[in-house]
């Protein structure tokens, strides 16, 4: 499966409350073929980035597999409030919505629909965050719980163009 990744991302979750911060680009790895998230001592997560409205719309639709340490980071250009749905999404997912300062503001599990191709079922099952956000991180369902990641934790971003 061909990945459409636009830049490299290195993200670290910090267990203690702290202010999110951007890393200097020189401290980022130089390979821009994939994105990476490292959460404390947990496994690295290889991420695809979705930055445009078109990439946000497609997300992880029509895929029958997501590696255990894989996911997608949705990057917004301004504060977002929209919910996510599971239309054409075959993989059960968990999503973390992340504020501009890097704080996780909400996490929800998004189980696979009975019929992922049914627009009525999908539109009746929309997952809304508990607060506005700038980033959304989708991984396999249960990943956050399995790794002890929760609301209020901080993420340090390292985005390169």
Secondary structure, DSSP 8 states (H G I E B T S, - for coil): ------S-EEEEEESS-----B--GGGS-S--SSEEEEETTS-EEEEEEE-SHHHHHHTTTT-S---TTEEEEEEEEEEE---B--TT--S-EEEEEE-TTSBEEEEEEE---TTTT-HHHHHT--B--SS-EEEEEEEETTHHHHTT--TT-EEEEEE--
